[in-house]
Amino acid sequence: MAVTLQVKENKPPRIVIYGVEGVGKSTFGDLAPNPIFLPTEDGLASIDSPAMPLATTFKQFMGNIEELCTEDHDYQTAVIDSLDWLETLIHKQVAEEKGETSIEDIGYGKGYLFALDLWAEYIEAINYLRNEKNMIIVQVAHSEIKRFENPETDAYDRYNIKMHKKASEKIREHADLVLFANYYVGITKEESGFKKDGRKRAVGGKERVLYTTERPAATAKSRYNLPEEIIFDKEGDYWNVIAAGIPFLSNETKTKTKTKTEKEA
């Protein structure tokens, strides 16, 4: 009896990139293949790519996505900038629907559970862009340091997406690639004093790194064959590294990095 093997589809990646302030998260989206931004915060002055109108409500934001879903266009990447500001719009929407001034006023933490329903609507919409419009999804977010209760060790601080825990988990679950962007930090021994105690201190410069795998310092995730660390260079060569490990990018879009010279031309 013949065996029918299921063929895996090379669909566009759903990417989340989060990191410290000013590390270049929005520029990551700007250098993606033929992007259009869906802004939820005002801060794209240095970005050259086209953008939808700034959304100040969740309904406005979903209207912008609907336009991309229904209109003919040649954009290849939808850049949501940013997820944590989108969460603010979602919380505002939930409070209004429940007749409260703040999501915190909804008792027993139920407001955040109601918010998950709106996050589900959002995920359905970006999946439509991905599946029906063949668009790469780039979701930008800020980072924050949270206490991580590891059952195997003592609790420790780590970087995470700056969102409510349940919403962050939902976003990470549906992403194909979660990148943590940070400046490289190394450790060196400091030989000082009579006893030469060799105390350790952190050293770093302007070199930036994208982390693709989970580590004690930060959460990350990859469903692709990517290096654990990718140099986050200003020229955008990291997109070539990412494309080499993602079938859709390497086989279909043939990513061409927009160099600084090309953008200024």
N, C-alpha and C positions, 0 to 999 in steps of 0.2 A: 504494500500500500504506500502510495506516495505521501510524503510529508510536506505540508505547506508551511513555509517559514514566513513569519511576519517581517515585512520590510520596514525598518525605522525611517521615519520622515525626518528630513533635515529642516527643521523649522527654525525661524529666527529666535535668537536667544532673548530671554527676559533677564535683564541685568539690573542689579542694585549696586550702586557705588556710594559708600558713606565714608566719612573721615573728618579730620580736624578742620578747623576754620582756615580758609584760604589755601588749601592744599591743591586745588585744581579740579574739583569734582564737576563743576559746570563745564569747564574746558574739555573734560573727558567726553561729555555729550556733544559739545560743539565740533569735536574732531571725529565723531561717529559718521558712518556713511549717510550723506544727504539728510541731515536732521531737521526736525522742526520742534521747537520747545513749547511745552504747555506749562507756563509759569503759574505758581501759586504764591510767589513772593517777588518783591521788586528788587532786582539785583543782577540784571543781565546786561548792564551797560557795556561790558567788555566782550560780549558774545556777538559774533557776526551772523549767526544763523537766523533764519526766520523764526517768528514766534507767534503763537495765538495770543489773543488779548489776555491780559492778566486777570485771573479768576479771583474774585473776592467772596464768592459763595460756592458751595459744593455743586449746586445746580448749574452755575455758570461753567464750572470746570467740566462737568459731565456733558454740557452742551458743546464745549470745545472738542471733547473726544468724539461725540456723535458726529460732528462736522467732518472729522477725519475719517470716520467709519463710513459715511454716506457719500462724500464728495469724491470726485476723481482727482487724483494728485500723484506726483511722482516721488514723494518723500519716502525715504527708506527707514528712518529712525524716528520714533516718538520719544522725546526727552521730558520726563516729568520732573520739575524742579520747583519745589522739593516735596518729598513725602511728608516730612514733619509739619510743614506749613499746610499741606493738604489735610493732615489730621486735624489741624486747628479748624479748618472749614467744616470737616465732618462733625467735630464736637459741637460746633455752633449750630449745625443743621439738626442734630439730635436734640439739643436743648430747646430749639424753637419748636420742633415737632411735639415735644413733651410739655410745652408751656412753661419752661424754666429759663432763667437767665444764664445758667451755666450747666454744663454736664455734671459738675460736682453736686449740683442741687438734686439730682436724681438719686434717690436713696439706694443704699446697699451696693453701690458700684454697678448698678444695672445700666447706667448710661453708657459705659464702655462696652457692655455686651450688645446694646442697641447699635453702637457704632460699628460693630463687626458686620452688621447687615449691610451698611453702606460700603464698607471695605469690600464685601463680596460683590456688590454692584460694580465697583471700580475694577476689581480683578476680572470680572466677566467682560468689561469693556476693553481692557488692554489685551485680553486674550483674543477678542474679536479682531483688533488691529493686527495682532500677531498671526492669527490663523487665516483670516479672510483678506487682509490687506498686505500680508507678507512683510510686516514691519518689525524691525528690531525695537525692543522696549528697553530704554535706559531710565532708571529711577534713581534720582539723586536724593541723598539725605545727609543731615548733619549727624555728628556722633556725640555721645555723652558717656561719661564713666559711671558704671553702675556696679554695685556689689553683686558678685556671682557666688551663689551658694552651691559649691561643688560637693556632691555627696561622697566623693572619694578623698577629698583633701579639706583643709581649712578654707573658709571663704576668702575671696580676694577680689580686688577691683579689676574690671576689664572694660574695654570700649564696646559699645553696642549702638544700634541705631536709635536715634533720639525720638522714640515713639513709645506709646503705651505698650506694655509687655505683650498682651494678647494680639494687638495689631502688628507689632514687629514680628511675632512668631508666624502670623498668617502671611505676611509679605515674604519672609524668608522661605517659608514652605513652598510658595508658588514660583519662586525665582529659580532660574537655572544657574545663575552665577551671582554670588554676593562678594563684592570686593571691598576690602578695607584699605583706604588710602592714608598714608602717614609719612612723615619725614623719618628717614632712617636714623635709628638710635643704636649706637654700639656701647659696649662696656669695656672700660680699661681700668687697670690697676694703677693706683696712685701711690708711688713710693715717696713718702714724706716723713720727716721726723727721725729721731734717733733709732726708734724700734723698727722702722720700715714695715709698718703694719699692713701695707698693701691694700688699703681700702679701695673699694670699687666706686667708680663714678661714671655717669652717663655722658657720652659724647655724641655729637651729631652735627650735621651741616645742612646744606640745602638739597641734598639728594632725597628724592621721594620714591616710595615703594608702594606697589599694589600687592596686597596679600590675598591669596585665593583659597586658603585652607584655614580651618579652625586652629586657634592657638590660645594659650592662656591669656594673652593680652587683648585679644579681640575675636569676635565671631566672624566667620567667613564661610564660603561654600562654593563648590564647583562640581558640576556634572560633566565637565569636559576634561580632556587631557592637557592641562595647563601647568606651567611651573608654579611652585608654591609662592614664589616671589617674582614680580615683574617690575623692572625699573620704570618708574613713572616719569619719563622724560618730558620736557616741555615741547619737543618737536612732535610728539604723538606717535613715535615708533612703537609704543606699547600696543597700539591697535593691530599692528602686523603680527605681534606675538600672540595676541588673543585670537586673531583670525586663523592663525595656523593650527589652533587647537579646537576650533569650533567648526564643524562640517558646513553649516549654512554659510558662514562667512568665507571659508576657504574655497568652497565649491561653487557658490552661487553669486554672492555679491562682489567677490574679488575686491576686497576693501582697498581703497586707495587713500592713504593718509593725506589729509590736507596739511601741507607743510606751511610754516610761517610765511615763506616766500610766496607760495601760491595764494594765500589769503590776502596778502598785501598787494598782489598784482591787480 
